[in-house]
Each structure stands twice: as C-alpha cells, then as structure tokens.
Amino acid sequence: MADPSPTVGELFKAKAVTDEQVNAAVEVYLTDLEAGMHAIADGYVVDLDAAVVTHSWASFVLANEEASAAVRHNAVRTAILLARPQKT
C-alpha cells in the first residue's frame, strides 16, 4: 500500500509550500549537514537530514568535494522535494 502522505514537492505544486520555504530549508541543511526537523510550512515539518541521507544521489553529491555549490544546492533541493513531511 502506498504512503498517502504528500511529498514536499506535491505540497509545492498545491501551493502549500513556497519556493522560498524550500530554498530556506536547503540553506539550513547546507549550513548544518546534520540539521534535523525543520518547519517547512505551516503545519508541516521535514527531517532534512533523513531526506538527504536516504536520497542516494544527494548523498553522493555532498560526499564529492569537487561538486559545485549549485550542484550541491540542487541535489539537496531534490531530496527535500521528494521527502514526506510530517503534519504538526
């Protein structure tokens, strides 16, 4: 049975999460690679560390010291958009 909770990306498409909120979450994670729960929008929190660690491409990019800042940003953004936030 599929997980019925929406992803951050689905909430973004529904305009429940803004581009600014996603970018802020990316910056929080890139500032603290062990960041935990983060309020992504009213009523939703996402575990940033879990989102990135469980996304193999994002983990690979962050482990690559030669990856540019833009590539790192996009990898973390993708991982966050695919994450399933918790309702608070």
A tleap script that builds the chain and sets N, CA, C and O, in Angstrom:
source leaprc.protein.ff14SB
mol = sequence {
  NMET ALA ASP PRO SER PRO THR VAL GLY GLU
  LEU PHE LYS ALA LYS ALA VAL THR ASP GLU
  GLN VAL ASN ALA ALA VAL GLU VAL TYR LEU
  THR ASP LEU GLU ALA GLY MET HIE ALA ILE
  ALA ASP GLY TYR VAL VAL ASP LEU ASP ALA
  ALA VAL VAL THR HIE SER TRP ALA SER PHE
  VAL LEU ALA ASN GLU GLU ALA SER ALA ALA
  VAL ARG HIE ASN ALA VAL ARG THR ALA ILE
  LEU LEU ALA ARG PRO GLN LYS CTHR
}
set mol.1.N position { 0.837 -1.174 0.000 }
set mol.1.CA position { 0.000 0.000 0.000 }
set mol.1.C position { 0.891 1.250 0.000 }
set mol.1.O position { 1.836 1.345 0.784 }
set mol.2.N position { 0.592 2.183 -0.863 }
set mol.2.CA position { 1.389 3.411 -0.993 }
set mol.2.C position { 1.165 4.330 0.196 }
set mol.2.O position { 0.098 4.338 0.810 }
set mol.3.N position { 2.198 5.104 0.504 }
set mol.3.CA position { 2.124 6.084 1.593 }
set mol.3.C position { 1.219 7.233 1.137 }
set mol.3.O position { 1.516 7.884 0.136 }
set mol.4.N position { 0.125 7.490 1.853 }
set mol.4.CA position { -0.819 8.519 1.418 }
set mol.4.C position { -0.373 9.955 1.720 }
set mol.4.O position { -0.983 10.902 1.224 }
set mol.5.N position { 0.671 10.127 2.517 }
set mol.5.CA position { 1.082 11.486 2.850 }
set mol.5.C position { 1.782 12.118 1.648 }
set mol.5.O position { 2.541 11.444 0.952 }
set mol.6.N position { 1.537 13.390 1.401 }
set mol.6.CA position { 2.135 14.052 0.229 }
set mol.6.C position { 3.614 14.329 0.433 }
set mol.6.O position { 4.085 14.451 1.563 }
set mol.7.N position { 4.335 14.426 -0.663 }
set mol.7.CA position { 5.740 14.830 -0.604 }
set mol.7.C position { 5.787 16.352 -0.510 }
set mol.7.O position { 4.782 17.027 -0.732 }
set mol.8.N position { 6.950 16.881 -0.183 }
set mol.8.CA position { 7.127 18.330 -0.180 }
set mol.8.C position { 6.854 18.865 -1.589 }
set mol.8.O position { 6.264 19.933 -1.747 }
set mol.9.N position { 7.284 18.122 -2.606 }
set mol.9.CA position { 7.045 18.531 -3.983 }
set mol.9.C position { 5.562 18.616 -4.312 }
set mol.9.O position { 5.129 19.536 -5.007 }
set mol.10.N position { 4.789 17.669 -3.821 }
set mol.10.CA position { 3.335 17.706 -4.044 }
set mol.10.C position { 2.708 18.890 -3.321 }
set mol.10.O position { 1.799 19.536 -3.844 }
set mol.11.N position { 3.197 19.172 -2.116 }
set mol.11.CA position { 2.708 20.348 -1.388 }
set mol.11.C position { 3.113 21.631 -2.113 }
set mol.11.O position { 2.369 22.611 -2.110 }
set mol.12.N position { 4.287 21.622 -2.731 }
set mol.12.CA position { 4.766 22.759 -3.509 }
set mol.12.C position { 3.839 22.992 -4.712 }
set mol.12.O position { 3.445 24.127 -4.986 }
set mol.13.N position { 3.501 21.936 -5.412 }
set mol.13.CA position { 2.597 22.044 -6.558 }
set mol.13.C position { 1.220 22.553 -6.141 }
set mol.13.O position { 0.559 23.274 -6.889 }
set mol.14.N position { 0.798 22.169 -4.937 }
set mol.14.CA position { -0.507 22.596 -4.415 }
set mol.14.C position { -0.444 23.984 -3.790 }
set mol.14.O position { -1.446 24.493 -3.288 }
set mol.15.N position { 0.746 24.596 -3.823 }
set mol.15.CA position { 0.992 25.929 -3.280 }
set mol.15.C position { 0.852 25.998 -1.753 }
set mol.15.O position { 0.594 27.061 -1.188 }
set mol.16.N position { 1.028 24.848 -1.104 }
set mol.16.CA position { 1.039 24.811 0.358 }
set mol.16.C position { 2.440 25.089 0.886 }
set mol.16.O position { 2.611 25.430 2.056 }
set mol.17.N position { 3.448 24.942 0.018 }
set mol.17.CA position { 4.837 25.234 0.330 }
set mol.17.C position { 5.346 26.137 -0.787 }
set mol.17.O position { 5.097 25.880 -1.964 }
set mol.18.N position { 6.058 27.193 -0.412 }
set mol.18.CA position { 6.558 28.137 -1.412 }
set mol.18.C position { 7.998 27.810 -1.815 }
set mol.18.O position { 8.698 27.052 -1.144 }
set mol.19.N position { 8.408 28.403 -2.924 }
set mol.19.CA position { 9.779 28.262 -3.385 }
set mol.19.C position { 10.747 28.794 -2.331 }
set mol.19.O position { 11.807 28.210 -2.103 }
set mol.20.N position { 10.383 29.896 -1.694 }
set mol.20.CA position { 11.222 30.488 -0.657 }
set mol.20.C position { 11.388 29.541 0.530 }
set mol.20.O position { 12.472 29.455 1.108 }
set mol.21.N position { 10.323 28.832 0.895 }
set mol.21.CA position { 10.400 27.900 2.017 }
set mol.21.C position { 11.296 26.711 1.682 }
set mol.21.O position { 12.062 26.248 2.527 }
set mol.22.N position { 11.201 26.219 0.453 }
set mol.22.CA position { 12.065 25.113 0.043 }
set mol.22.C position { 13.517 25.575 0.022 }
set mol.22.O position { 14.396 24.883 0.536 }
set mol.23.N position { 13.772 26.731 -0.564 }
set mol.23.CA position { 15.145 27.252 -0.612 }
set mol.23.C position { 15.698 27.511 0.779 }
set mol.23.O position { 16.882 27.278 1.024 }
set mol.24.N position { 14.866 27.988 1.690 }
set mol.24.CA position { 15.307 28.209 3.070 }
set mol.24.C position { 15.705 26.879 3.712 }
set mol.24.O position { 16.705 26.812 4.427 }
set mol.25.N position { 14.935 25.830 3.463 }
set mol.25.CA position { 15.264 24.507 4.006 }
set mol.25.C position { 16.588 24.009 3.432 }
set mol.25.O position { 17.396 23.418 4.148 }
set mol.26.N position { 16.809 24.247 2.146 }
set mol.26.CA position { 18.072 23.856 1.519 }
set mol.26.C position { 19.231 24.572 2.197 }
set mol.26.O position { 20.241 23.948 2.523 }
set mol.27.N position { 19.094 25.865 2.410 }
set mol.27.CA position { 20.162 26.653 3.037 }
set mol.27.C position { 20.418 26.202 4.468 }
set mol.27.O position { 21.567 26.151 4.907 }
set mol.28.N position { 19.351 25.874 5.199 }
set mol.28.CA position { 19.516 25.367 6.567 }
set mol.28.C position { 20.346 24.094 6.529 }
set mol.28.O position { 21.274 23.929 7.322 }
set mol.29.N position { 20.017 23.197 5.615 }
set mol.29.CA position { 20.757 21.936 5.551 }
set mol.29.C position { 22.204 22.157 5.125 }
set mol.29.O position { 23.117 21.582 5.718 }
set mol.30.N position { 22.420 22.974 4.117 }
set mol.30.CA position { 23.788 23.193 3.645 }
set mol.30.C position { 24.652 23.904 4.685 }
set mol.30.O position { 25.877 23.787 4.662 }
set mol.31.N position { 24.020 24.632 5.588 }
set mol.31.CA position { 24.736 25.287 6.681 }
set mol.31.C position { 25.062 24.304 7.799 }
set mol.31.O position { 26.102 24.411 8.448 }
set mol.32.N position { 24.160 23.342 8.018 }
set mol.32.CA position { 24.333 22.344 9.068 }
set mol.32.C position { 23.954 20.989 8.493 }
set mol.32.O position { 22.774 20.642 8.446 }
set mol.33.N position { 24.949 20.216 8.052 }
set mol.33.CA position { 24.692 18.938 7.391 }
set mol.33.C position { 24.051 17.895 8.303 }
set mol.33.O position { 23.718 16.799 7.851 }
set mol.34.N position { 23.879 18.219 9.551 }
set mol.34.CA position { 23.192 17.316 10.470 }
set mol.34.C position { 21.894 17.931 10.974 }
set mol.34.O position { 21.381 17.547 12.025 }
set mol.35.N position { 21.365 18.892 10.215 }
set mol.35.CA position { 20.107 19.534 10.610 }
set mol.35.C position { 19.022 18.462 10.718 }
set mol.35.O position { 18.969 17.527 9.920 }
set mol.36.N position { 18.187 18.614 11.691 }
set mol.36.CA position { 17.110 17.646 11.892 }
set mol.36.C position { 15.789 18.181 11.388 }
set mol.36.O position { 15.659 18.571 10.228 }
set mol.37.N position { 14.819 18.195 12.268 }
set mol.37.CA position { 13.474 18.623 11.899 }
set mol.37.C position { 13.464 20.111 11.584 }
set mol.37.O position { 14.078 20.921 12.279 }
set mol.38.N position { 12.750 20.447 10.518 }
set mol.38.CA position { 12.666 21.835 10.066 }
set mol.38.C position { 11.223 22.113 9.665 }
set mol.38.O position { 10.616 21.339 8.925 }
set mol.39.N position { 10.680 23.219 10.155 }
set mol.39.CA position { 9.322 23.620 9.768 }
set mol.39.C position { 9.366 24.119 8.329 }
set mol.39.O position { 9.911 25.188 8.053 }
set mol.40.N position { 8.795 23.349 7.423 }
set mol.40.CA position { 8.849 23.686 6.003 }
set mol.40.C position { 7.694 24.610 5.619 }
set mol.40.O position { 7.821 25.420 4.701 }
set mol.41.N position { 6.573 24.486 6.321 }
set mol.41.CA position { 5.398 25.325 6.066 }
set mol.41.C position { 4.476 25.204 7.265 }
set mol.41.O position { 4.682 24.359 8.137 }
set mol.42.N position { 3.469 26.046 7.303 }
set mol.42.CA position { 2.512 25.972 8.405 }
set mol.42.C position { 1.917 24.566 8.477 }
set mol.42.O position { 1.272 24.091 7.542 }
set mol.43.N position { 2.151 23.926 9.603 }
set mol.43.CA position { 1.582 22.607 9.839 }
set mol.43.C position { 2.410 21.440 9.335 }
set mol.43.O position { 1.968 20.296 9.440 }
set mol.44.N position { 3.598 21.686 8.789 }
set mol.44.CA position { 4.444 20.615 8.266 }
set mol.44.C position { 5.886 20.784 8.707 }
set mol.44.O position { 6.425 21.891 8.696 }
set mol.45.N position { 6.507 19.678 9.096 }
set mol.45.CA position { 7.943 19.649 9.379 }
set mol.45.C position { 8.559 18.522 8.567 }
set mol.45.O position { 7.913 17.513 8.285 }
set mol.46.N position { 9.811 18.711 8.200 }
set mol.46.CA position { 10.525 17.687 7.443 }
set mol.46.C position { 11.874 17.459 8.104 }
set mol.46.O position { 12.530 18.403 8.544 }
set mol.47.N position { 12.279 16.208 8.171 }
set mol.47.CA position { 13.586 15.863 8.719 }
set mol.47.C position { 14.593 16.016 7.587 }
set mol.47.O position { 14.713 15.136 6.735 }
set mol.48.N position { 15.315 17.132 7.576 }
set mol.48.CA position { 16.228 17.441 6.490 }
set mol.48.C position { 17.336 16.407 6.363 }
set mol.48.O position { 17.662 15.977 5.257 }
set mol.49.N position { 17.910 16.009 7.482 }
set mol.49.CA position { 18.999 15.037 7.452 }
set mol.49.C position { 18.516 13.717 6.863 }
set mol.49.O position { 19.191 13.144 6.007 }
set mol.50.N position { 17.381 13.232 7.296 }
set mol.50.CA position { 16.846 11.971 6.781 }
set mol.50.C position { 16.526 12.087 5.290 }
set mol.50.O position { 16.758 11.149 4.527 }
set mol.51.N position { 15.995 13.237 4.881 }
set mol.51.CA position { 15.663 13.431 3.471 }
set mol.51.C position { 16.894 13.288 2.592 }
set mol.51.O position { 16.843 12.645 1.543 }
set mol.52.N position { 17.997 13.886 3.017 }
set mol.52.CA position { 19.217 13.863 2.207 }
set mol.52.C position { 19.928 12.516 2.319 }
set mol.52.O position { 20.381 11.968 1.314 }
set mol.53.N position { 20.026 11.989 3.516 }
set mol.53.CA position { 20.741 10.729 3.721 }
set mol.53.C position { 20.070 9.580 2.956 }
set mol.53.O position { 20.760 8.698 2.447 }
set mol.54.N position { 18.761 9.581 2.872 }
set mol.54.CA position { 18.061 8.490 2.186 }
set mol.54.C position { 17.977 8.697 0.678 }
set mol.54.O position { 17.505 7.814 -0.038 }
set mol.55.N position { 18.421 9.832 0.190 }
set mol.55.CA position { 18.435 10.102 -1.250 }
set mol.55.C position { 19.857 9.855 -1.745 }
set mol.55.O position { 20.759 10.650 -1.479 }
set mol.56.N position { 20.056 8.754 -2.464 }
set mol.56.CA position { 21.423 8.334 -2.809 }
set mol.56.C position { 22.179 9.349 -3.663 }
set mol.56.O position { 23.380 9.534 -3.464 }
set mol.57.N position { 21.515 10.009 -4.603 }
set mol.57.CA position { 22.213 10.991 -5.440 }
set mol.57.C position { 22.665 12.184 -4.600 }
set mol.57.O position { 23.800 12.642 -4.736 }
set mol.58.N position { 21.795 12.685 -3.741 }
set mol.58.CA position { 22.166 13.822 -2.890 }
set mol.58.C position { 23.329 13.444 -1.984 }
set mol.58.O position { 24.254 14.236 -1.804 }
set mol.59.N position { 23.292 12.258 -1.417 }
set mol.59.CA position { 24.395 11.807 -0.565 }
set mol.59.C position { 25.695 11.726 -1.347 }
set mol.59.O position { 26.750 12.122 -0.852 }
set mol.60.N position { 25.618 11.211 -2.569 }
set mol.60.CA position { 26.802 11.100 -3.426 }
set mol.60.C position { 27.371 12.484 -3.740 }
set mol.60.O position { 28.580 12.697 -3.642 }
set mol.61.N position { 26.505 13.419 -4.115 }
set mol.61.CA position { 26.949 14.769 -4.466 }
set mol.61.C position { 27.608 15.445 -3.269 }
set mol.61.O position { 28.670 16.051 -3.412 }
set mol.62.N position { 26.999 15.350 -2.104 }
set mol.62.CA position { 27.552 16.014 -0.927 }
set mol.62.C position { 28.882 15.405 -0.490 }
set mol.62.O position { 29.711 16.083 0.118 }
set mol.63.N position { 29.083 14.135 -0.798 }
set mol.63.CA position { 30.342 13.488 -0.451 }
set mol.63.C position { 31.456 13.859 -1.427 }
set mol.63.O position { 32.635 13.667 -1.131 }
set mol.64.N position { 31.083 14.387 -2.579 }
set mol.64.CA position { 32.053 14.759 -3.600 }
set mol.64.C position { 32.552 16.182 -3.340 }
set mol.64.O position { 31.814 17.147 -3.538 }
set mol.65.N position { 33.780 16.305 -2.905 }
set mol.65.CA position { 34.339 17.619 -2.578 }
set mol.65.C position { 34.461 18.527 -3.793 }
set mol.65.O position { 34.568 19.744 -3.644 }
set mol.66.N position { 34.446 17.957 -4.984 }
set mol.66.CA position { 34.575 18.750 -6.203 }
set mol.66.C position { 33.231 19.244 -6.743 }
set mol.66.O position { 33.200 19.996 -7.717 }
set mol.67.N position { 32.140 18.839 -6.134 }
set mol.67.CA position { 30.815 19.269 -6.590 }
set mol.67.C position { 30.651 20.768 -6.345 }
set mol.67.O position { 30.993 21.273 -5.275 }
set mol.68.N position { 30.131 21.463 -7.333 }
set mol.68.CA position { 29.946 22.911 -7.207 }
set mol.68.C position { 28.813 23.224 -6.224 }
set mol.68.O position { 28.001 22.361 -5.888 }
set mol.69.N position { 28.783 24.452 -5.784 }
set mol.69.CA position { 27.730 24.893 -4.863 }
set mol.69.C position { 26.354 24.727 -5.502 }
set mol.69.O position { 25.400 24.338 -4.827 }
set mol.70.N position { 26.244 25.018 -6.785 }
set mol.70.CA position { 24.956 24.899 -7.473 }
set mol.70.C position { 24.493 23.444 -7.538 }
set mol.70.O position { 23.313 23.159 -7.338 }
set mol.71.N position { 25.408 22.537 -7.813 }
set mol.71.CA position { 25.053 21.117 -7.877 }
set mol.71.C position { 24.654 20.620 -6.492 }
set mol.71.O position { 23.695 19.860 -6.360 }
set mol.72.N position { 25.375 21.038 -5.468 }
set mol.72.CA position { 25.042 20.651 -4.095 }
set mol.72.C position { 23.651 21.169 -3.723 }
set mol.72.O position { 22.842 20.445 -3.144 }
set mol.73.N position { 23.386 22.429 -4.063 }
set mol.73.CA position { 22.079 23.043 -3.781 }
set mol.73.C position { 20.964 22.245 -4.465 }
set mol.73.O position { 19.959 21.912 -3.837 }
set mol.74.N position { 21.144 21.943 -5.740 }
set mol.74.CA position { 20.111 21.227 -6.490 }
set mol.74.C position { 19.901 19.809 -5.972 }
set mol.74.O position { 18.771 19.320 -5.958 }
set mol.75.N position { 20.959 19.149 -5.550 }
set mol.75.CA position { 20.829 17.799 -5.003 }
set mol.75.C position { 20.024 17.808 -3.704 }
set mol.75.O position { 19.133 16.981 -3.509 }
set mol.76.N position { 20.345 18.746 -2.824 }
set mol.76.CA position { 19.615 18.848 -1.555 }
set mol.76.C position { 18.168 19.249 -1.815 }
set mol.76.O position { 17.259 18.714 -1.178 }
set mol.77.N position { 17.937 20.178 -2.736 }
set mol.77.CA position { 16.575 20.606 -3.078 }
set mol.77.C position { 15.751 19.417 -3.581 }
set mol.77.O position { 14.596 19.247 -3.191 }
set mol.78.N position { 16.350 18.602 -4.445 }
set mol.78.CA position { 15.644 17.431 -4.962 }
set mol.78.C position { 15.275 16.479 -3.834 }
set mol.78.O position { 14.150 15.983 -3.772 }
set mol.79.N position { 16.227 16.229 -2.945 }
set mol.79.CA position { 15.959 15.316 -1.814 }
set mol.79.C position { 14.833 15.847 -0.933 }
set mol.79.O position { 13.983 15.081 -0.480 }
set mol.80.N position { 14.828 17.139 -0.692 }
set mol.80.CA position { 13.774 17.738 0.144 }
set mol.80.C position { 12.426 17.679 -0.558 }
set mol.80.O position { 11.415 17.377 0.076 }
set mol.81.N position { 12.394 17.960 -1.849 }
set mol.81.CA position { 11.126 17.909 -2.586 }
set mol.81.C position { 10.539 16.503 -2.608 }
set mol.81.O position { 9.319 16.348 -2.669 }
set mol.82.N position { 11.375 15.487 -2.559 }
set mol.82.CA position { 10.895 14.095 -2.566 }
set mol.82.C position { 10.555 13.567 -1.171 }
set mol.82.O position { 9.961 12.498 -1.037 }
set mol.83.N position { 10.927 14.306 -0.151 }
set mol.83.CA position { 10.676 13.882 1.231 }
set mol.83.C position { 9.195 14.002 1.577 }
set mol.83.O position { 8.469 14.812 1.002 }
set mol.84.N position { 8.769 13.188 2.517 }
set mol.84.CA position { 7.393 13.225 3.010 }
set mol.84.C position { 7.393 13.892 4.386 }
set mol.84.O position { 7.830 13.293 5.369 }
set mol.85.N position { 6.904 15.123 4.455 }
set mol.85.CA position { 6.912 15.822 5.745 }
set mol.85.C position { 5.861 15.265 6.696 }
set mol.85.O position { 4.930 14.571 6.288 }
set mol.86.N position { 6.033 15.579 7.943 }
set mol.86.CA position { 5.055 15.190 8.970 }
set mol.86.C position { 4.154 16.374 9.268 }
set mol.86.O position { 4.604 17.520 9.309 }
set mol.87.N position { 2.871 16.083 9.475 }
set mol.87.CA position { 1.948 17.135 9.901 }
set mol.87.C position { 2.174 17.394 11.379 }
set mol.87.O position { 2.399 16.478 12.170 }
set mol.88.N position { 2.106 18.687 11.728 }
set mol.88.CA position { 2.277 19.022 13.144 }
set mol.88.C position { 0.954 19.466 13.727 }
set mol.88.O position { 0.880 19.794 14.911 }
savepdb mol mol.pdb
quit
